[in-house]
Amino acid sequence: MRLAADENLEKSIVDWLRQAGHDVFYGAEETAGDDDDIFLSRVTAQNRIVITNDLDLGELVRKKARACAGLVLIRCTLQSSAARLQWFVLRWPQIQNELEGNFIILSRTRTRIRSLD
């Protein structure tokens, strides 16, 4: 699967996704410091699903109707990177087949999936 991880997403999650066989464009490696609009335009042109912790990036897609192949917004308050990775890994199977064309919000207690159409 072609994914794009915003620069603020933990590297441990990016590494895990890559180890799971996904093609992950990581903003921290490729476009660090770029504006959210530039990042989103680039990864949308590559037809990648975006994974982010950034509310502003989520707002561009959901409220400002910017084109996007799909977006996962992570809203988890766990402090340690290891705990966040474990939490994400447990939730990945339930959303993995729902990524295309959807806006997914993952919080500690629930998952919300909304169509981008």
HELIX and SHEET records of a PDB file:
HELIX    1   1 LYS A   11  GLN A   19  1                                   9    
HELIX    2   2 GLY A   27  GLU A   30  1                                   4    
HELIX    3   3 ASP A   36  ALA A   45  1                                  10    
HELIX    4   4 LEU A   55  ARG A   62  1                                   8    
HELIX    5   5 SER A   81  ILE A   95  1                                  15    
HELIX    6   6 GLN A   96  GLU A   98  5                                   3    
SHEET    1   A 6 ASP A  23  TYR A  26  0                                        
SHEET    2   A 6 ARG A   2  ALA A   5  1                                        
SHEET    3   A 6 ILE A  49  THR A  52  1                                        
SHEET    4   A 6 LEU A  71  ARG A  75  1                                        
SHEET    5   A 6 ASN A 102  SER A 107  1                                        
SHEET    6   A 6 THR A 111  SER A 115 -1                                        
END                                                                             
